[in-house]
């Protein structure tokens, strides 16, 4: 084992990265070596055991804790690790399998002092707190542990955020999105942080990681600086990669780093939060005077950045709790540790401790008015409403995880020592990797479902479809949730997407920290003109915002009224919940923190009834966890017994209001290459040749595929255009097949993909290099769908026409085709899946598929 590991380490070192953490088999064999070490290899064996095994509740950490327990109990002996050393090593394992062993060791007079020391800075205690509390009645060592927790020694014994930090500036001009930090094409390597980090900056700032490594070797601490940092997906891997190159090692936690500094003129809200959660320091400041290679001093107390003794910019650390988060090693350990301290103080009858920074929360006025989002979050916090700027912790009723971040989420769940989800619904999908799994994906497909089910979560099956399209079917109205994908944007209730660390936290503990954002109100009025689709309404938001000076396309000195805020929409009350998701989904492209929309009770009732039928079918088909799914069915039925929806108060305050008159939209609106903010009217880009058309992603529903089929029926697509079809779910696919819609897809030579993300993600299927593409997908960042691809985003109806014409049509061509093919068939085209009116087994599932 040791020889093979050293060969693996050597191979990894040639790439400039460390070896992977030991797996359970390697850990088991290493324990044998510890009892009978190879001569001259004692230091290596000790280092592997202490530093190269994952903490928490990983299978390897379980073996490690059990072995250390045997040493303490003198059931085995090691010439390398004595009993006191065993206790010390247990204390480095963060929580989980080590905790019962340390608690038991409190009873050992010879080792109790060592156990006190290690338990005092262990905060992942959970239900074991009650065990220690009960023991403290008869055991002085346990009493000292409770007192230590109450005094927050776990926090006070850590170093404070330094007042003065010297760094060297690594700056990237313009916008850096999460694809730049963590390319979608390398998604399969994300759980392996050092390996995945080698792809950071590829195609965006080539040579950057070598420059950073050179500066660090020279002894510099490096800060990552950009104009606009971290837009796009909510992938923790983006922050992991950045932190790997600029952060510090974490003792006893292999292949993970912390304490990196990122400075941006603008930092996307999810990336900002993920930096907080990673123990980093995010700073928003004017970066125009910061140049690549500058050596600067950051005064965290005064909020000043200076160079050569001269002040060049100022900043304010927000929220004011960030210094405490940095000291604790991240926002998540701070929250968990504070809760443990409060619990211990309450048990001892002590008052509130004053060492932690209190959040500067606004106070409601008399007869305070609240927006819709503020009321929904308030309900999740047990309050009437939550005002912007409030640090709160809403209950997470629904949590979603997808497969390119799922293994990272699983690692974070293990580090949190979670063996059962506290969130009532935790769902795991496999929509990004089901179609063309790589070896690591195949292994994930075998292991991750059971990992989730063991914790009472709901794992989907490969081929079921897109995470969002499924998660929306498991929602409870007017509740709050999150997900490890930036498009986790509920069409009823509200979701605040997050990185995998915070998703793991939300699932494990059932709540999530939130600094409540402001809201922007988008008010629709008027009626849609013929030929205008809901996707055009989606794109009308940035279009009208640009006209009114609320949004600019250039990244330099960019204006974006939506950035970091909640977009609340109203004026489309009678659309279905499935349609509403097109609008909330696209709030991700506005860099909004969240989105919500006012819907009619009638539409929500229809949707909830339909979803109950789907969930009942899931239980019949053997989906796990049966109890979790049944609990959600019961909760939905309880809501149906008294169906009321929250809405805004008339005098609620908004950061801005954008009014959109639908009657003013007279032609399709497209997002142009390669920026979802760069929206133009069809007439401005007409006649552009197109080589690839993709109809799929979470932005589509069954009506879009029927509409495309109507346009294709009786038409001959251009032989210069490749067509890709990807239904969002297994159910959409089954119904479309039963309607014989797929026969038209086949006749026109379309490439029909497994239900899921397909080209939208770009991590598996990709278009040819430098292709010009029309897509219904969510975003069109550079190189996402294909290397050098130029991507337009718009409706499925327009996409089908593009494939026939081989180009973007003129306004007149579009309107003529729409009138000829769509207008007279609207009622049959735009019918949505109502599962309580369908035979689920016959119409949607084939048992052999499962």
HUSULHU-V584756 format. One record per residue. N is the residue number from 1. RES is the residue in one small letter. PHI is phi as a letter, one per 20 degrees, with the letter a starting at -180 (999 if undefined). PSI is psi in whole degrees, 0 to 359 (* if undefined). OMEGA is omega as a letter, one per 40 degrees, with the letter a starting at -180 (none if undefined). Layout:
# HUSULHU-V584756
n->[N	N]
res->[RES	RES]
phi->[PHI	PHI]
psi->[PSI	PSI]
omega->[OMEGA	OMEGA]
This chain:
# HUSULHU-V584756
n->[1	2	3	4	5	6	7	8	9	10	11	12	13	14	15	16	17	18	19	20	21	22	23	24	25	26	27	28	29	30	31	32	33	34	35	36	37	38	39	40	41	42	43	44	45	46	47	48	49	50	51	52	53	54	55	56	57	58	59	60	61	62	63	64	65	66	67	68	69	70	71	72	73	74	75	76	77	78	79	80	81	82	83	84	85	86	87	88	89	90	91	92	93	94	95	96	97	98	99	100	101	102	103	104	105	106	107	108	109	110	111	112	113	114	115	116	117	118	119	120	121	122	123	124	125	126	127	128	129	130	131	132	133	134	135	136	137	138	139	140	141	142	143	144	145	146	147	148	149	150	151	152	153	154	155	156	157	158	159	160	161	162	163	164	165	166	167	168	169	170	171	172	173	174	175	176	177	178	179	180	181	182	183	184	185	186	187	188	189	190	191	192	193	194	195	196	197	198	199	200	201	202	203	204	205	206	207	208	209	210	211	212	213	214	215	216	217	218	219	220	221	222	223	224	225	226	227	228	229	230	231	232	233	234	235	236	237	238	239	240	241	242	243	244	245	246	247	248	249	250	251	252	253	254	255	256	257	258	259	260	261	262	263	264	265	266	267	268	269	270	271	272	273	274	275	276	277	278	279	280	281	282	283	284	285	286	287	288	289	290	291	292	293	294	295	296	297	298	299	300	301	302	303	304	305	306	307	308	309	310	311	312	313	314	315	316	317	318	319	320	321	322	323	324	325	326	327	328	329	330	331	332	333	334	335	336	337	338	339	340	341	342	343	344	345	346	347	348	349	350	351	352	353	354	355	356	357	358	359	360	361	362	363	364	365	366	367	368	369	370	371	372	373	374	375	376	377	378	379	380	381	382	383	384	385	386	387	388	389	390	391	392	393	394	395	396	397	398	399	400	401	402	403	404	405	406	407	408	409	410	411	412	413	414	415	416	417	418	419	420	421	422	423	424	425	426	427	428	429	430	431	432	433	434	435	436	437	438	439	440	441	442	443	444	445	446	447	448	449	450	451	452	453	454	455	456	457	458	459	460	461	462	463	464	465	466	467	468	469	470	471	472	473	474	475	476	477	478	479	480	481	482	483	484	485	486	487	488	489	490	491	492	493	494	495	496	497	498	499	500	501	502	503	504	505	506	507	508	509	510	511	512	513	514	515	516	517	518	519	520	521	522	523	524	525	526	527	528	529	530	531	532	533	534	535	536	537	538	539	540	541	542	543	544	545	546	547	548	549	550	551	552	553	554	555	556	557	558	559	560	561	562	563	564	565	566	567	568	569	570	571	572	573	574	575	576	577	578	579	580	581	582	583	584	585	586	587	588	589	590	591	592	593	594	595	596	597	598	599	600	601	602	603	604	605	606	607	608	609	610	611	612	613	614	615	616	617	618	619	620	621	622	623	624	625	626	627	628	629	630	631	632	633	634	635	636	637	638	639	640	641	642	643	644	645	646	647	648	649	650	651	652	653	654	655	656	657	658	659	660	661	662	663	664	665	666	667	668	669	670	671	672	673	674	675	676	677	678	679	680	681	682	683	684	685	686	687	688	689	690	691	692	693	694	695	696	697	698	699	700	701	702	703	704	705	706	707	708	709	710	711	712	713	714	715	716	717	718	719	720	721	722	723	724	725	726	727	728	729	730	731	732	733	734	735	736	737	738	739	740	741	742	743	744	745	746	747	748	749	750	751	752	753	754	755	756	757	758	759	760	761	762	763	764	765	766	767	768	769	770	771	772	773	774	775	776	777	778	779	780	781	782	783	784	785	786	787	788	789	790	791	792	793	794	795	796	797	798	799	800	801	802	803	804	805	806	807	808	809	810	811	812	813	814	815	816	817	818	819	820	821	822	823	824	825	826	827	828	829	830	831	832	833	834	835	836	837	838	839	840	841	842	843	844	845	846	847	848	849	850]
res->[x	x	x	x	x	x	x	x	x	x	x	x	x	x	x	x	x	x	x	x	x	x	x	x	x	x	x	x	x	x	x	x	x	x	x	x	x	x	x	x	x	x	x	x	x	x	x	x	x	x	x	x	x	x	x	x	x	x	x	x	x	x	x	x	x	x	x	x	x	x	x	x	x	x	x	x	x	x	x	x	x	x	x	x	x	x	x	x	x	x	x	x	x	x	x	x	x	x	x	x	x	x	x	x	x	x	x	x	x	x	x	x	x	x	x	x	x	x	x	x	x	x	x	x	x	x	x	x	x	x	x	x	x	x	x	x	x	x	x	x	x	x	x	x	x	x	x	x	x	x	x	x	x	x	x	x	x	x	x	x	x	x	x	x	x	x	x	x	x	x	x	x	x	x	x	x	x	x	x	x	x	x	x	x	x	x	x	x	x	x	x	x	x	x	x	x	x	x	x	x	x	x	x	x	x	x	x	x	x	x	x	x	x	x	x	x	x	x	x	x	x	x	x	x	x	x	x	x	x	x	x	x	x	x	x	x	x	x	x	x	x	x	x	x	x	x	x	x	x	x	x	x	x	x	x	x	x	x	x	x	x	x	x	x	x	x	x	x	x	x	x	x	x	x	x	x	x	x	x	x	x	x	x	x	x	x	x	x	x	x	x	x	x	x	x	x	x	x	x	x	x	x	x	x	x	x	x	x	x	x	x	x	x	x	x	x	x	x	x	x	x	x	x	x	x	x	x	x	x	x	x	x	x	x	x	x	x	x	x	x	x	x	x	x	x	x	x	x	x	x	x	x	x	x	x	x	x	x	x	x	x	x	x	x	x	x	x	x	x	x	x	x	x	x	x	x	x	x	x	x	x	x	x	x	x	x	x	x	x	x	x	x	x	x	x	x	x	x	x	x	x	x	x	x	x	x	x	x	x	x	x	x	x	x	x	x	x	x	x	x	x	x	x	x	x	x	x	x	x	x	x	x	x	x	x	x	x	x	x	x	x	x	x	x	x	x	x	x	x	x	x	x	x	x	x	x	x	x	x	x	x	x	x	x	x	x	x	x	x	x	x	x	x	x	x	x	x	x	x	x	x	x	x	x	x	x	x	x	x	x	x	x	x	x	x	x	x	x	x	x	x	x	x	x	x	x	x	x	x	x	x	x	x	x	x	x	x	x	x	x	x	x	x	x	x	x	x	x	x	x	x	x	x	x	x	x	x	x	x	x	x	x	x	x	x	x	x	x	x	x	x	x	x	x	x	x	x	x	x	x	x	x	x	x	x	x	x	x	x	x	x	x	x	x	x	x	x	x	x	x	x	x	x	x	x	x	x	x	x	x	x	x	x	x	x	x	x	x	x	x	x	x	x	x	x	x	x	x	x	x	x	x	x	x	x	x	x	x	x	x	x	x	x	x	x	x	x	x	x	x	x	x	x	x	x	x	x	x	x	x	x	x	x	x	x	x	x	x	x	x	x	x	x	x	x	x	x	x	x	x	x	x	x	x	x	x	x	x	x	x	x	x	x	x	x	x	x	x	x	x	x	x	x	x	x	x	x	x	x	x	x	x	x	x	x	x	x	x	x	x	x	x	x	x	x	x	x	x	x	x	x	x	x	x	x	x	x	x	x	x	x	x	x	x	x	x	x	x	x	x	x	x	x	x	x	x	x	x	x	x	x	x	x	x	x	x	x	x	x	x	x	x	x	x	x	x	x	x	x	x	x	x	x	x	x	x	x	x	x	x	x	x	x	x	x	x	x	x	x	x	x	x	x	x	x	x	x	x	x	x	x	x	x	x	x	x	x	x	x	x	x	x	x	x	x	x	x	x	x	x	x	x	x	x	x	x	x	x	x	x	x	x	x	x	x	x	x	x	x	x	x	x	x	x	x	x	x	x	x	x	x	x	x	x	x	x	x	x	x	x]
phi->[999	f	f	f	f	f	f	f	f	f	f	f	f	f	e	n	c	f	f	f	f	f	e	f	f	f	f	f	f	f	f	f	f	f	e	b	f	f	g	m	d	g	f	f	f	f	f	f	f	e	d	d	d	f	e	n	d	f	g	f	f	f	f	f	f	f	f	f	f	f	f	f	e	m	e	c	c	c	f	e	c	e	f	f	f	f	f	f	f	g	f	e	e	m	r	o	f	f	f	g	f	f	f	f	f	g	e	e	g	f	c	f	f	f	f	g	g	f	f	f	d	e	d	e	d	l	f	f	g	f	f	f	f	f	f	f	f	c	c	f	f	f	f	f	f	g	f	f	g	f	e	m	g	g	d	f	e	e	f	f	g	g	f	c	c	e	c	d	e	d	d	d	f	m	d	d	d	f	f	f	f	b	g	g	f	d	g	f	e	g	f	e	g	f	f	f	f	f	e	f	n	g	n	c	b	g	n	f	f	f	f	f	f	f	f	f	f	f	o	e	e	d	d	e	c	b	f	c	c	n	f	o	f	e	e	f	g	f	f	g	f	g	f	f	e	d	e	d	f	d	g	m	c	f	m	b	c	b	m	f	d	c	c	b	f	b	c	g	g	f	f	f	f	f	f	g	f	e	n	e	c	e	c	d	b	f	d	f	e	e	d	g	n	f	d	c	d	d	e	f	e	e	m	c	d	c	c	l	n	d	f	d	a	c	b	c	f	c	f	f	e	g	g	f	f	f	f	f	n	p	f	f	f	f	f	f	f	f	f	f	f	f	f	f	f	f	f	e	m	e	e	f	e	d	e	e	f	e	f	e	e	f	d	f	e	f	l	g	e	c	f	g	f	f	f	f	f	g	g	f	d	m	c	f	a	c	e	g	n	e	e	c	b	f	f	e	f	c	c	d	c	d	f	f	d	g	f	f	f	f	f	f	f	f	f	e	l	e	d	b	f	e	f	f	c	c	d	d	d	c	e	e	c	f	f	c	f	e	g	f	f	g	f	f	f	e	d	f	g	f	g	f	f	f	e	m	e	d	e	f	d	f	n	f	p	f	g	f	f	e	g	g	e	d	e	d	g	l	c	d	b	b	a	e	b	f	e	f	c	f	e	c	m	b	c	d	g	b	f	f	f	f	f	f	f	f	f	f	d	n	b	b	f	b	e	g	f	f	d	d	e	d	d	e	b	m	d	f	f	g	n	e	e	f	f	f	f	g	f	f	f	f	f	f	f	f	f	e	m	e	b	c	e	g	e	f	l	f	d	b	f	e	g	m	d	e	e	d	d	b	o	c	g	e	f	f	f	g	f	g	f	g	f	f	g	f	f	f	f	e	m	f	f	a	b	b	b	f	c	f	g	g	f	f	f	g	f	f	f	f	f	g	f	f	f	f	f	g	f	f	e	n	f	e	e	g	f	f	f	f	f	f	g	f	f	f	f	f	f	f	f	b	f	c	d	f	b	f	f	g	d	f	e	c	f	a	c	d	e	c	e	f	f	e	e	d	b	g	d	c	e	d	f	d	b	f	e	e	e	b	f	g	f	f	c	g	m	f	f	c	d	c	c	d	d	r	n	f	e	d	c	f	f	f	f	f	f	f	f	f	f	f	f	n	d	d	g	f	f	e	d	e	d	c	c	b	g	f	b	g	f	g	f	f	f	f	f	f	e	m	f	f	f	f	g	f	f	e	m	f	e	e	e	g	g	q	e	l	f	g	e	m	e	c	f	b	e	f	g	m	f	d	c	d	c	e	f	e	b	c	f	g	m	f	e	r	f	m	f	d	d	d	d	a	f	f	f	f	f	f	f	g	f	f	e	m	a	f	f	f	g	f	f	f	f	f	f	f	f	f	d	d	g	e	c	g	f	f	f	e	d	d	f	d	f	f	d	d	e	f	f	f	e	d	c	d	g	f	f	d]
psi->[316	319	315	321	319	326	317	317	318	318	320	321	332	338	357	21	155	167	160	161	155	141	181	322	316	321	319	316	327	324	323	320	327	332	337	73	152	135	136	359	11	316	320	314	317	316	318	318	322	329	344	22	130	142	183	227	38	155	324	323	332	317	319	314	320	321	317	324	320	322	314	322	3	29	336	163	151	133	351	324	118	182	318	323	324	318	318	318	320	323	344	0	7	314	171	241	339	335	311	325	317	321	317	325	340	337	353	110	327	337	1	321	318	321	322	312	317	320	331	329	14	122	346	74	316	230	344	345	316	325	315	320	316	319	328	343	336	356	118	327	315	323	320	325	314	317	323	316	318	329	356	40	329	336	312	337	359	156	142	164	123	144	323	125	126	129	160	136	122	110	137	122	153	214	134	114	175	338	328	321	323	84	135	327	341	22	327	345	1	320	335	87	310	320	313	325	341	340	358	131	358	121	356	311	66	138	357	317	330	322	314	316	320	314	321	324	330	355	7	144	134	135	137	128	138	162	307	119	130	23	164	224	164	47	122	334	329	314	322	316	312	315	327	322	333	356	188	148	152	119	134	10	100	140	39	142	166	177	21	156	129	131	127	146	322	134	124	140	319	319	322	311	321	325	318	312	334	4	16	179	102	134	127	120	163	119	9	332	6	127	154	127	354	142	117	164	130	117	104	340	313	343	46	144	126	156	128	37	359	136	127	339	161	166	167	126	121	140	172	353	355	318	321	320	316	316	321	349	10	164	321	309	330	315	313	317	317	320	321	317	316	320	317	319	321	318	329	359	28	158	186	138	150	8	341	146	127	136	141	80	137	152	134	146	170	135	40	133	144	150	173	312	319	328	320	315	320	315	320	345	3	27	166	323	166	123	153	141	357	129	116	177	76	148	133	102	329	129	132	143	137	169	333	344	350	314	324	318	319	319	319	323	319	316	330	1	39	125	354	131	136	336	136	333	115	116	138	128	172	40	341	345	358	324	312	69	137	169	318	329	319	316	320	318	331	328	324	320	316	324	315	315	324	334	17	28	180	98	133	181	154	130	357	323	194	137	316	319	330	314	324	334	353	11	159	128	148	33	173	144	187	173	156	44	135	346	16	85	93	140	348	140	207	147	143	95	154	169	169	329	316	328	317	318	313	319	317	319	346	6	172	138	140	128	105	121	166	166	147	130	126	114	118	143	168	181	151	140	157	138	351	126	172	331	327	327	319	311	345	336	305	327	311	327	320	317	329	12	16	351	139	153	314	143	332	126	40	139	129	97	340	343	121	4	172	130	116	128	146	164	359	43	329	2	158	165	323	317	322	331	331	322	314	324	316	355	341	319	344	4	28	152	331	172	148	162	141	127	163	149	324	312	321	320	315	315	315	318	317	318	325	317	319	314	323	321	323	317	316	326	3	15	142	157	128	317	318	315	317	322	322	323	314	319	321	318	323	320	320	335	337	71	102	142	142	148	166	154	146	325	22	146	139	153	329	160	128	117	134	117	110	331	344	353	110	359	162	151	132	150	132	161	141	73	119	347	343	79	140	157	151	319	338	341	10	150	7	124	141	136	335	138	126	124	108	190	175	347	1	156	181	329	326	323	325	319	316	319	321	321	322	332	122	2	160	109	153	138	359	1	129	135	131	132	129	97	145	332	163	325	316	315	316	316	317	323	316	333	359	18	326	335	324	318	319	318	328	0	24	146	114	121	160	138	129	204	323	228	336	318	323	14	349	279	136	152	163	155	140	23	152	125	143	129	149	6	185	316	165	45	156	132	7	311	342	152	121	9	141	115	126	142	134	199	159	324	314	322	318	320	321	319	331	318	339	13	168	126	165	166	318	317	317	309	321	315	321	314	320	320	329	313	314	358	14	315	319	331	309	55	140	161	113	93	333	354	9	155	103	314	317	319	333	324	149	123	326	337	338	*]
omega->[a	i	i	a	i	i	i	i	a	i	i	a	i	i	a	a	a	i	i	i	i	i	a	i	i	i	i	i	i	i	i	i	a	i	a	a	i	a	i	i	a	a	i	a	i	a	i	a	a	a	a	i	a	i	i	a	i	i	i	i	i	i	a	a	a	i	i	i	i	i	a	a	i	i	i	i	i	i	a	a	i	a	a	i	i	i	a	i	i	a	i	a	i	a	i	a	a	a	i	i	i	i	i	a	i	a	a	a	a	a	a	i	i	i	i	a	a	i	a	i	i	a	i	a	i	a	i	i	a	i	i	a	i	i	a	i	a	a	a	i	i	i	i	i	i	i	i	i	a	i	i	i	i	a	a	a	i	i	i	i	a	i	a	a	i	a	i	a	i	a	i	a	i	a	i	i	a	i	i	i	a	a	i	a	i	a	a	a	a	i	i	a	a	a	a	a	i	a	a	i	a	a	a	i	i	a	a	a	i	i	i	a	i	a	a	i	i	i	a	i	a	i	i	a	i	i	i	a	i	i	i	a	a	a	i	a	i	i	i	a	i	a	i	a	a	a	a	i	i	a	i	i	a	i	i	a	a	i	i	a	i	a	a	i	i	i	a	a	a	i	i	a	a	i	i	a	a	a	i	i	i	a	i	a	i	a	a	a	i	a	i	i	i	i	a	i	i	i	a	i	a	a	a	i	a	i	a	i	a	i	a	i	i	i	i	i	i	e	a	i	a	i	i	i	i	a	a	a	i	a	a	i	i	a	a	a	i	i	i	i	i	i	a	a	i	i	a	i	a	i	a	i	a	a	a	i	i	i	i	a	i	a	i	i	i	a	a	i	a	i	i	a	a	i	a	i	i	i	a	i	a	a	i	i	i	a	i	a	i	i	a	a	a	i	i	a	a	a	a	i	i	a	i	i	a	i	i	i	i	i	i	i	i	a	i	i	a	i	i	i	i	i	a	i	i	a	i	i	i	a	a	a	a	a	a	a	i	a	i	i	i	i	i	i	a	a	a	i	a	i	i	a	i	a	i	i	a	i	i	i	i	a	i	i	a	a	a	a	i	a	i	a	a	a	i	a	i	i	a	i	i	i	a	i	a	i	i	a	a	i	i	a	a	i	i	a	a	i	a	i	a	i	i	i	a	i	a	a	i	i	a	i	a	i	a	i	i	i	i	a	i	a	i	i	a	a	i	i	i	i	a	a	i	i	i	i	i	a	i	a	i	a	a	i	i	a	a	i	i	a	i	a	i	a	i	a	a	i	i	a	a	a	i	a	i	i	i	a	i	i	i	a	a	i	i	i	i	i	a	a	i	a	a	i	a	i	i	a	i	a	i	i	a	i	i	a	i	i	i	i	a	a	a	i	i	a	a	i	i	a	i	i	i	a	i	i	i	i	i	a	i	i	i	e	a	a	i	i	i	i	i	i	a	i	i	i	i	i	a	i	i	a	i	i	i	i	a	i	a	a	i	a	i	i	i	i	i	i	a	i	a	a	i	i	a	i	a	i	a	i	a	a	d	a	a	i	a	a	a	i	i	a	i	a	a	i	i	i	a	i	a	i	i	i	a	i	a	i	i	i	a	i	a	a	i	i	i	a	i	a	a	a	a	i	i	i	i	i	i	a	i	a	i	a	i	i	a	a	i	a	i	a	a	a	i	i	a	i	a	i	a	i	i	i	a	a	a	i	i	i	a	a	i	i	a	a	i	a	a	a	i	a	i	i	i	i	i	a	i	i	i	a	i	a	i	a	a	a	a	i	i	i	a	a	i	a	i	a	i	a	i	i	i	a	i	i	i	i	i	i	i	a	i	a	a	a	i	a	i	i	a	i	i	a	i	i	i	a	a	a	a	a	a	a	a	a	a	a	a	i	a	a	i	a	i	i	a	i	a	a	a	a	a	a	i	a	a	i	a	none]
